[in-house]
């Protein structure tokens, strides 16, 4: 599994970037090293992601980092599973196995490549993302308590996003149409200033994941209950699914006037 569809990865290959070309969308976005495929190890982007969470970003930015990748993920359910079954166990492993080493390491018949990569036994990897160096850094820099704090952030993020809040006391409205249409209508109500959506603290943009959860928590569905991911795709005005649906509604004469026009 290469994890590329789960994390937010730059569309442009890292070796094609320079000062004149497009910069990364966000400091949290992962660089694209696909030019090393097919020899690039399958779990490279998972190792890359773990390194960012544990070492590279400030501990106080862990939640924002996770939120960014969750919001950009094309498979949020899998993202949460990776946090639970891959990231959290790995963090605990790093804490337990942290140890100092004087060895400079090295790999069998290694060939040094650009951007810190090496080729060994017909595989390409980046040594700084491998377990041995993580264990060494955590031990040498005495980061065990820092790593435990990061683990708490990851665990809290998982619990917060893995549970859809439901209330047995408050009856929900029943939506008898397609869930995609509901998500579309909500997006239009937001666009025309009838609804104020949840927003991200860091940049004020609409928090699409939280908006989708709000929709799911407010309605019961005569058809099969949609996933948060489905609602996100149809409520996000930048997504292909929304654009296609918007064209169909526009061609059918649908138009919602802005709330300020109606007075």
C-alpha positions as CSV (number, residue, x, y, z in Angstrom):
1,X,0.0,0.0,0.0
2,X,1.5,3.3,-1.0
3,X,-0.8,5.7,0.9
4,X,-0.8,8.3,-1.8
5,X,-4.6,8.7,-1.9
6,X,-4.8,9.2,1.9
7,X,-2.4,12.0,2.5
8,X,-2.1,15.5,0.9
9,X,0.8,15.3,-1.5
10,X,1.9,18.0,-3.9
11,X,0.9,17.4,-7.5
12,X,4.3,18.6,-8.8
13,X,7.3,16.3,-8.4
14,X,9.8,17.7,-5.9
15,X,12.7,17.6,-8.5
16,X,10.7,19.9,-10.7
17,X,10.2,22.6,-8.1
18,X,12.3,25.7,-8.0
19,X,11.8,29.4,-6.9
20,X,10.1,30.2,-10.2
21,X,7.6,27.3,-10.2
22,X,4.5,26.7,-8.1
23,X,5.2,26.5,-4.4
24,X,3.5,24.1,-2.1
25,X,-0.1,24.8,-1.2
26,X,0.7,24.5,2.5
27,X,3.7,23.9,4.7
28,X,1.9,20.8,5.8
29,X,1.7,19.3,2.3
30,X,4.0,16.4,1.6
31,X,6.5,16.6,-1.2
32,X,6.0,14.4,-4.2
33,X,8.7,11.9,-4.8
34,X,6.9,9.7,-7.3
35,X,9.7,10.1,-9.8
36,X,11.5,7.4,-7.8
37,X,8.8,4.8,-8.6
38,X,8.5,1.9,-9.2
39,X,11.4,1.2,-6.8
40,X,10.2,3.6,-4.1
41,X,9.2,1.5,-1.1
42,X,5.4,1.0,-0.8
43,X,5.0,2.6,2.6
44,X,7.3,5.5,1.9
45,X,4.6,8.2,2.3
46,X,3.5,6.6,5.6
47,X,7.1,6.8,6.9
48,X,7.3,10.4,5.6
49,X,4.0,11.3,7.4
50,X,5.2,9.8,10.7
51,X,8.4,11.7,10.5
52,X,6.5,14.9,10.1
53,X,4.2,14.2,13.0
54,X,7.0,13.1,15.4
55,X,9.9,15.3,14.5
56,X,9.5,18.0,11.9
57,X,6.5,20.0,12.9
58,X,6.1,21.8,16.2
59,X,4.1,19.8,18.8
60,X,1.5,22.6,18.9
61,X,0.9,22.2,15.2
62,X,0.1,18.5,15.2
63,X,-3.6,19.1,15.3
64,X,-3.5,21.5,12.4
65,X,-1.3,19.2,10.5
66,X,-3.7,16.3,10.9
67,X,-6.7,18.5,10.1
68,X,-5.1,19.6,6.9
69,X,-4.4,16.1,5.7
70,X,-7.8,14.9,6.8
71,X,-9.6,17.7,5.0
72,X,-7.6,16.9,1.8
73,X,-7.8,13.2,2.0
74,X,-9.7,11.3,-0.7
75,X,-10.5,8.5,1.8
76,X,-11.1,9.9,5.3
77,X,-12.2,6.6,6.7
78,X,-8.9,5.0,5.7
79,X,-7.1,8.1,7.1
80,X,-8.6,7.5,10.5
81,X,-7.9,3.8,10.4
82,X,-4.2,4.6,9.6
83,X,-4.1,6.9,12.6
84,X,-5.5,4.1,14.8
85,X,-3.7,1.1,13.5
86,X,-0.5,2.5,12.1
87,X,0.4,5.9,13.5
88,X,-0.6,5.5,17.2
89,X,1.1,2.0,17.5
90,X,4.2,3.4,15.8
91,X,4.4,6.3,18.2
92,X,4.3,3.9,21.1
93,X,6.9,1.8,19.5
94,X,9.3,4.7,19.0
95,X,8.9,5.7,22.7
96,X,9.6,2.1,23.9
97,X,12.5,1.4,21.5
98,X,14.2,4.8,21.5
99,X,17.9,4.1,21.9
100,X,21.2,5.9,21.2
101,X,23.5,4.5,18.6
102,X,27.0,5.4,17.5
103,X,26.7,3.5,14.2
104,X,26.5,5.5,11.0
105,X,24.2,2.8,9.7
106,X,24.4,2.1,6.0
107,X,22.6,-0.3,3.6
108,X,23.7,-3.2,1.6
109,X,25.4,-2.0,-1.7
110,X,23.7,1.3,-1.3
111,X,23.7,3.8,-4.1
112,X,23.3,7.5,-3.1
113,X,20.6,9.3,-5.0
114,X,19.4,12.9,-5.0
115,X,17.2,14.5,-2.3
116,X,18.6,12.2,0.5
117,X,17.4,8.9,-1.1
118,X,19.4,5.7,-1.5
119,X,18.9,2.6,-3.6
120,X,19.6,-0.7,-1.9
121,X,18.6,-4.2,-3.1
122,X,16.5,-2.8,-5.9
123,X,14.5,-0.6,-3.5
124,X,14.6,3.2,-3.0
125,X,14.1,4.7,0.4
126,X,15.1,7.7,2.5
127,X,17.2,6.7,5.5
128,X,16.1,9.6,7.7
129,X,12.5,8.2,7.6
130,X,13.5,4.7,8.7
131,X,12.9,3.4,12.2
132,X,16.5,3.2,13.4
133,X,17.1,6.9,13.0
134,X,13.8,7.8,14.6
135,X,14.8,5.7,17.7
136,X,18.1,7.4,17.8
137,X,16.8,11.0,17.5
138,X,14.2,10.5,20.2
139,X,16.8,9.0,22.6
140,X,19.6,11.4,21.7
141,X,17.4,14.5,22.0
142,X,15.5,13.2,25.0
143,X,12.1,13.6,23.2
144,X,10.1,10.9,25.0
145,X,7.8,13.3,26.8
146,X,7.4,15.4,23.6
147,X,6.5,12.3,21.7
148,X,3.9,11.4,24.3
149,X,2.3,14.9,23.9
150,X,2.2,14.3,20.2
151,X,0.5,10.9,20.7
152,X,-2.2,12.7,22.8
153,X,-2.9,15.1,20.0
154,X,-3.2,12.2,17.5
155,X,-5.4,10.2,19.8
156,X,-7.7,13.1,20.5
157,X,-8.0,13.9,16.8
158,X,-8.9,10.4,16.1
159,X,-11.6,10.2,18.8
160,X,-13.0,13.6,17.8
161,X,-13.4,12.7,14.1
162,X,-14.2,9.0,14.4
163,X,-17.4,9.5,16.4
164,X,-20.5,11.0,14.7
165,X,-22.5,12.7,17.4
166,X,-26.0,11.6,17.6
167,X,-28.8,12.7,20.0
168,X,-31.7,10.4,20.9
169,X,-33.5,13.3,22.5
170,X,-33.7,15.6,19.5
171,X,-35.7,14.3,16.5
172,X,-34.1,14.8,13.1
173,X,-35.5,16.2,9.9
174,X,-36.1,13.4,7.4
175,X,-34.5,13.8,4.0
176,X,-36.3,11.9,1.3
177,X,-34.2,12.9,-1.7
178,X,-30.7,12.0,-2.6
179,X,-28.0,12.8,0.1
180,X,-25.9,14.4,-2.6
181,X,-28.7,16.9,-3.3
182,X,-28.9,17.8,0.4
183,X,-25.2,18.5,0.5
184,X,-25.5,20.6,-2.6
185,X,-28.4,22.7,-1.2
186,X,-26.5,23.3,2.1
187,X,-23.5,24.6,0.1
188,X,-25.8,26.9,-1.8
189,X,-27.4,28.2,1.4
190,X,-23.8,29.0,2.6
191,X,-22.8,30.6,-0.7
192,X,-25.8,33.0,-0.5
193,X,-25.4,33.9,3.1
194,X,-28.3,32.0,4.7
195,X,-26.1,29.7,6.7
196,X,-22.8,30.3,8.5
197,X,-20.7,27.2,8.2
198,X,-18.0,25.9,10.6
199,X,-14.6,27.4,9.8
200,X,-11.0,26.4,10.4
201,X,-9.2,28.4,13.0
202,X,-6.0,28.8,11.0
203,X,-7.3,30.3,7.8
204,X,-11.0,30.9,8.2
205,X,-11.9,28.5,5.3
206,X,-14.9,26.3,5.5
207,X,-14.2,23.2,7.5
208,X,-15.7,20.7,5.1
209,X,-15.3,17.7,7.4
210,X,-17.2,19.5,10.2
211,X,-19.8,20.8,7.9
212,X,-20.4,17.2,6.6
213,X,-20.7,15.9,10.2
214,X,-23.2,18.7,11.0
215,X,-25.4,17.7,8.0
216,X,-25.2,14.0,9.0
217,X,-26.2,14.9,12.6
218,X,-29.2,17.0,11.5
219,X,-31.0,14.7,9.2
220,X,-32.3,11.2,8.9
221,X,-32.3,9.6,5.4
222,X,-35.0,7.6,3.7
223,X,-32.3,6.3,1.4
224,X,-29.0,4.7,2.7
225,X,-27.3,7.0,5.2
226,X,-24.4,8.7,3.4
227,X,-20.8,8.8,4.6
228,X,-19.1,12.0,5.7
229,X,-16.8,11.7,2.7
230,X,-19.8,11.6,0.3
231,X,-21.4,14.7,1.9
232,X,-18.0,16.5,1.8
233,X,-17.6,15.9,-2.0
234,X,-21.0,17.3,-2.8
235,X,-20.9,20.3,-0.4
236,X,-17.4,21.4,-1.4
237,X,-17.7,23.9,-4.3
238,X,-14.2,23.1,-5.5
239,X,-14.9,19.4,-5.9
240,X,-15.6,17.7,-9.3
241,X,-18.8,16.1,-7.9
242,X,-20.2,19.4,-6.8
243,X,-19.3,21.1,-10.2
244,X,-21.1,18.3,-12.1
245,X,-24.2,18.5,-9.9
246,X,-24.2,22.3,-10.0
247,X,-24.3,22.2,-13.8
248,X,-27.3,19.9,-13.8
249,X,-29.2,22.1,-11.3
250,X,-28.3,25.3,-13.2
251,X,-29.5,23.7,-16.5
252,X,-32.8,22.9,-14.8
253,X,-33.3,26.5,-13.8
254,X,-32.4,26.3,-10.1
255,X,-31.3,29.7,-8.7
256,X,-31.1,30.8,-5.1
257,X,-31.0,34.6,-4.5
258,X,-28.6,36.0,-2.0
259,X,-30.2,36.7,1.4
260,X,-29.2,40.3,1.2
261,X,-31.2,40.9,-2.0
262,X,-34.4,39.7,-0.4
263,X,-33.9,42.0,2.5
